[in-house]
Amino acid sequence: MELTLLGTGAPDGLPRHGCPCAACAAAVGEEARAATSLLIDGALLIDLTPGAAFAAARAGYSLVGVRQVLLSHPHAGPAVEFPAGLPAPGRVPDGRALSLISGHRVRAVALDSPGTGYEVTGPDSTRLLYLPPGAAAAGLPDPAEPYDMVLLDVPGRPDALAALRSSGAVGATTDVLAVHLDHTTPPGRELHRRLATAGARAVPDGQTLIVGEYHAVPDLPRRTLVLGGARSGKSLEAERRLAAFPDVLYVATGGTREGDSEWAARVAAHRDRRPGSWRTTETCDLPPLLAEDGPPLLIDCLALWLTDAMDSVSAWDDEKWAHGGERALHERVSALVAAVRATARTVVAVSNEVGAGVVPATASGRRFRDELGRLNAAFAEECEQVLLVVAGQPLPLRG
């Protein structure tokens, strides 16, 4: 089955007409995108958008062979331009199937929002799933048979991709394509980096793909360390890297602080933005978790883990620090680093980068800064990818 993407953008396209934002200003060349529209084997057109005939011509195709036109957007979707000679566009009711003379079979998939998703099976038995913008599938069996290709709004609905993974509809070799791309996600390298962390990719308008033809699926590095200063966006970046994966275990090392309303508000803000399918555990006993098999771990954060570890060895007492405390702390750090090195789980850890700030005024402050720097360096050495987040912008340091 051959798929040509006549457009890969949001209903309003990218850049949006008259929009002065930085993302729209940078959306030029291959990063400029018309509203998403799919041409399948020259016979089936999904989503009739403005300029579809010209888009097909630019890609080297004609619409004269189209035998069926289907709409996926709700009725308030993008304007429909109806070139002469095309069949009248229609919509398949949820759960119903349509067989085309071309040998394709189309089944309408129910969604959790207005609109219609489509499962298309080609004459060669390859299968793709297409979801309209802002939608997740609500009518798939669990467990489901993996699709060869899935096209959906990855930046806007990473939870939809996580649900497909959880049901088995997206497997290890499923080609996940991001469509309906809007100016809410930066274009260029940053877009492709974010998609790669979700195991997805984007292609330019007009590209033709063979469904079922294997492509190296972008894979999340197994161990990632995300560094950053206060309010840099490091925790959000870490959460974003796992948002498209189900059953993540969020490991909170800060615990609870009785009577501290500001800390409670911070914890609540973190909890509210996490996907509902994630679980949370509050612990600083990390090596056993790293040794277990299981879903990905998001550890937030190593600085609080170190605070607990230094408390446990009385690191703030100079005499106790000199007479066994320092050695005990380094043994705990070494055990954590060894567990990270040996783990088979996907791990994303967050830590503070404090080495670029003002030198602490107290000996205990300097001791914490020095030990955190050493912990970050040792932890990073065992990670395939290390990022530094500055003003919300992730800067790759490794991987």
C-alpha positions in Angstrom: 0.0 0.0 0.0 1.4 3.4 -1.1 0.6 6.5 0.9 1.2 10.1 -0.3 0.9 12.8 2.3 -0.6 15.8 0.4 -0.3 17.7 3.7 0.9 17.1 7.2 -0.2 20.3 9.0 -3.0 21.4 11.3 -6.4 22.4 9.7 -5.2 26.0 9.5 -1.8 25.0 8.0 1.7 25.9 9.1 2.5 28.8 9.1 -0.9 30.2 9.9 -1.9 33.0 7.7 -1.1 36.3 9.4 0.4 34.8 12.5 3.6 36.6 13.7 4.7 33.9 16.2 8.3 32.5 16.1 7.1 29.0 15.1 5.2 30.3 12.1 8.1 32.6 11.1 10.5 29.5 11.0 8.0 27.3 9.2 9.6 27.7 5.7 10.6 25.2 3.0 10.1 21.6 4.1 8.8 22.8 7.5 5.8 24.6 5.8 2.8 22.3 5.9 -0.7 22.3 4.3 -3.6 20.8 6.2 -3.2 17.0 6.5 -4.6 15.0 3.6 -3.8 11.4 2.6 -3.8 9.8 -0.9 -3.7 6.0 -0.7 -2.7 4.1 -3.9 -4.2 6.9 -5.9 -7.6 5.5 -5.2 -8.6 6.7 -1.7 -8.4 10.2 -0.5 -8.9 11.0 3.2 -9.6 14.6 4.1 -10.3 16.8 1.2 -8.5 20.0 2.0 -7.9 23.3 0.2 -5.5 22.8 -2.7 -5.5 19.0 -2.7 -5.4 18.8 -6.5 -2.4 21.1 -6.7 -0.7 19.3 -3.8 -1.1 16.0 -5.6 0.3 17.5 -8.8 3.4 18.8 -6.9 3.9 15.3 -5.6 3.7 13.9 -9.1 0.2 12.4 -8.8 -3.3 13.1 -10.2 -6.6 12.7 -8.4 -8.4 11.4 -11.5 -8.1 7.8 -10.2 -9.7 8.5 -6.8 -12.7 6.3 -6.3 -13.6 7.3 -2.7 -13.2 10.5 -0.7 -13.6 10.3 3.1 -13.8 13.0 5.7 -12.4 12.6 9.3 -12.8 16.0 10.8 -15.9 17.0 12.7 -18.2 19.2 10.6 -16.5 22.3 12.0 -13.2 21.1 10.4 -11.3 22.8 7.6 -13.0 24.2 4.5 -13.5 21.5 1.8 -12.5 22.3 -1.7 -14.2 20.0 -4.2 -12.3 19.7 -7.4 -14.4 18.7 -10.5 -14.5 15.0 -11.2 -14.0 13.7 -7.7 -16.6 11.5 -6.0 -18.7 13.3 -3.4 -17.0 13.2 0.0 -18.6 11.1 2.7 -18.1 9.6 6.1 -18.3 6.0 7.3 -20.3 5.6 10.5 -18.3 4.5 13.6 -17.7 0.7 13.6 -18.9 0.2 10.0 -16.7 -1.1 7.2 -16.5 -0.1 3.6 -15.0 -2.2 0.8 -13.6 -0.4 -2.3 -13.4 -1.7 -5.8 -9.6 -1.0 -5.6 -9.3 -3.8 -3.0 -9.0 -1.5 0.0 -11.1 -2.1 3.1 -11.9 0.8 5.4 -13.3 0.6 8.9 -14.4 3.7 10.9 -12.9 3.9 14.3 -14.7 5.6 17.1 -12.9 8.5 18.9 -13.0 10.2 22.2 -13.8 13.5 20.5 -15.9 14.6 17.5 -14.7 13.2 14.1 -13.9 9.8 12.6 -10.8 7.7 12.6 -10.1 5.3 9.8 -8.4 1.9 9.7 -7.3 1.1 6.1 -6.3 -2.4 5.0 -4.7 -2.5 1.6 -4.9 -5.3 -1.1 -1.5 -6.5 0.3 -3.0 -6.8 3.8 -0.9 -4.0 5.3 -2.8 -1.8 7.7 -2.7 1.8 8.8 -4.6 3.8 11.3 -5.4 7.5 10.8 -6.8 9.8 13.5 -7.9 13.4 13.0 -6.4 16.3 15.0 -6.8 16.2 18.8 -8.3 12.7 18.8 -7.6 9.4 20.4 -9.1 6.0 19.4 -11.9 4.8 21.5 -13.0 1.7 19.6 -10.0 -0.6 19.3 -9.9 -4.1 20.8 -7.5 -4.7 23.7 -5.2 -6.5 23.0 -5.1 -5.2 19.4 -3.1 -6.4 16.4 -0.2 -3.9 15.7 -0.6 -1.6 12.7 2.1 -1.2 10.1 1.6 2.6 10.3 -0.2 5.0 12.5 -0.8 8.7 11.7 -2.0 11.0 14.5 -1.5 14.3 16.4 1.6 13.2 18.4 2.5 16.6 20.0 -1.1 17.4 20.8 -2.2 14.0 22.0 0.8 12.0 23.3 -1.6 10.1 25.5 -3.4 8.8 22.4 -0.1 7.2 21.3 0.5 5.9 24.8 -3.0 4.2 24.8 -2.2 2.6 21.4 1.0 1.3 22.8 -0.8 -0.1 25.8 -3.4 -1.9 23.7 -0.7 -3.4 21.4 -2.0 -1.4 18.4 1.5 0.3 18.2 4.2 -2.3 18.4 8.0 -2.2 18.1 8.0 -1.9 14.3 5.0 0.3 13.8 5.9 3.4 11.8 4.4 6.3 13.8 4.0 9.5 11.8 3.1 12.9 13.3 0.5 14.8 11.3 -1.8 17.8 12.0 1.4 19.7 13.0 0.7 23.2 14.4 2.6 26.3 15.5 2.3 25.1 19.1 5.3 22.9 18.5 8.6 24.4 17.3 9.5 23.4 13.8 12.9 22.2 12.5 15.3 20.2 14.6 13.4 20.7 17.9 10.2 19.2 16.4 12.1 16.1 15.2 13.9 15.8 18.5 10.6 15.8 20.4 9.0 13.3 18.1 12.0 11.0 18.3 11.6 10.8 22.1 8.0 9.6 21.5 9.2 7.0 18.9 7.7 9.0 16.1 8.8 11.0 13.1 7.5 13.6 10.7 8.0 13.9 6.9 7.6 16.8 4.5 4.4 17.4 2.5 4.3 15.5 -0.7 6.3 12.5 0.5 5.3 9.0 -0.6 5.7 6.1 1.8 5.2 2.4 1.5 3.1 1.1 4.3 4.8 -1.9 5.9 8.2 -1.0 4.6 10.5 -1.0 7.7 12.0 2.2 8.9 14.3 2.5 11.9 11.8 3.5 14.6 13.2 6.4 16.7 13.9 4.9 20.1 14.0 6.6 23.4 17.5 6.2 25.0 17.3 3.7 27.8 19.0 6.1 30.3 18.6 9.9 30.2 19.7 12.6 32.6 18.0 16.0 32.4 19.9 18.8 34.2 18.8 22.4 34.7 18.6 25.2 37.2 15.6 26.3 39.2 12.4 26.8 37.1 14.4 26.0 34.0 11.7 23.5 32.7 13.8 20.4 33.4 11.0 18.4 35.0 8.6 19.3 32.1 11.2 18.2 29.6 11.6 14.9 31.5 7.8 14.3 31.6 7.5 15.2 27.9 10.0 12.5 27.0 7.8 9.8 28.5 4.3 11.3 27.7 3.7 8.9 24.8 4.4 5.8 26.8 1.9 4.0 29.1 2.3 2.9 32.7 5.2 5.1 33.6 6.3 4.9 37.3 7.0 8.4 38.6 9.5 8.2 41.5 9.2 11.3 43.7 12.2 11.6 46.0 11.1 14.7 47.8 8.5 13.1 50.0 5.9 15.2 51.9 6.6 18.2 54.1 4.1 18.7 56.8 2.8 22.3 57.0 4.7 23.5 53.9 1.9 24.8 51.7 4.3 26.1 49.0 5.9 22.6 48.7 2.4 21.1 48.5 1.4 23.4 45.7 4.6 22.4 43.8 3.8 18.7 44.2 0.2 19.3 43.1 1.2 21.1 40.0 3.6 18.3 39.0 0.9 15.7 39.7 -1.8 17.5 37.7 0.2 17.7 34.5 1.2 14.0 34.5 -0.9 11.5 32.5 -3.6 9.7 34.4 -2.1 6.3 33.5 1.1 7.0 35.3 1.7 5.7 38.9 3.6 7.5 41.6 5.8 6.2 44.4 7.6 8.3 47.0 10.9 6.8 47.9 14.6 7.4 48.0 15.4 3.7 47.8 16.2 3.7 44.1 18.5 0.6 43.5 15.7 -2.0 44.1 13.5 -0.2 41.6 16.3 0.0 39.0 16.9 -3.8 39.5 13.3 -4.7 38.8 11.8 -5.3 35.4 8.9 -3.0 34.6 7.7 0.2 32.8 9.8 3.3 32.4 10.9 5.2 35.6 10.9 9.0 35.9 13.1 9.9 38.9 12.5 13.5 40.1 15.0 14.4 41.4 18.5 13.4 42.2 19.2 16.6 44.3 16.5 15.6 46.7 17.7 12.0 46.8 21.2 13.4 47.7 19.7 15.6 50.4 18.1 12.5 52.0 21.3 10.5 51.6 23.4 13.2 53.2 20.9 13.5 56.1 21.2 9.8 56.7 25.0 10.0 57.1 24.9 13.2 59.2 26.8 15.0 56.5 26.1 18.4 58.0 28.1 17.6 61.1 31.8 18.2 60.3 33.0 15.7 62.9 30.7 12.9 61.7 31.4 13.8 58.1 35.1 13.4 58.7 34.8 10.2 60.7 32.8 7.9 58.3 30.0 10.1 57.0 31.8 11.0 53.7 32.7 7.4 53.1 29.2 6.2 53.8 27.7 8.8 51.4 30.1 7.8 48.6 29.2 4.1 49.1 25.5 5.1 48.6 26.3 7.1 45.5 28.4 4.2 44.1 25.5 1.8 44.7 23.1 4.1 42.9 25.4 4.5 39.9 26.1 0.8 39.7 22.3 0.2 39.7 21.8 2.7 36.9 24.6 1.0 34.9 23.0 -2.5 35.3 19.3 -1.5 34.9 17.3 -2.9 32.0 14.5 -0.4 32.5 14.0 2.9 30.6 15.0 5.7 33.1 14.7 9.4 32.8 16.2 11.2 35.8 16.1 14.9 36.7 18.7 16.8 38.7 19.7 20.3 39.5 22.7 21.9 37.9 24.2 24.1 40.7 27.8 24.4 39.7 27.3 27.6 37.7 25.8 29.7 40.5 27.1 31.7 43.4 29.5 29.9 45.7 27.4 29.0 48.8 28.2 31.0 51.9 28.2 28.1 54.3 30.4 25.0 54.5 27.4 22.7 54.4 26.1 24.5 51.3 29.5 24.1 49.6 29.6 20.4 50.7 26.1 19.8 49.1 27.1 21.6 45.9 30.3 19.6 45.5 28.6 16.2 46.2 25.8 17.0 43.8 28.3 17.9 41.1 30.0 14.6 41.6 26.7 12.7 41.6 25.6 14.3 38.4 28.9 13.5 36.7 28.8 9.9 37.8 25.2 9.4 36.9 25.7 11.1 33.5 28.5 8.8 32.7 26.1 5.8 32.7 23.5 7.5 30.5 23.1 7.3 26.7 21.7 10.9 26.7 22.3 13.9 28.8 20.4 17.2 28.4 20.9 20.6 29.9 17.7 22.7 30.0 18.1 26.5 30.0 15.1 28.8 29.8 13.0 25.9 28.7 15.3 25.0 25.9 16.9 21.5 26.0 20.6 21.5 24.9 21.9 18.0 24.2 25.2 17.3 26.0 25.4 13.6 25.0 23.5 11.4 22.6 
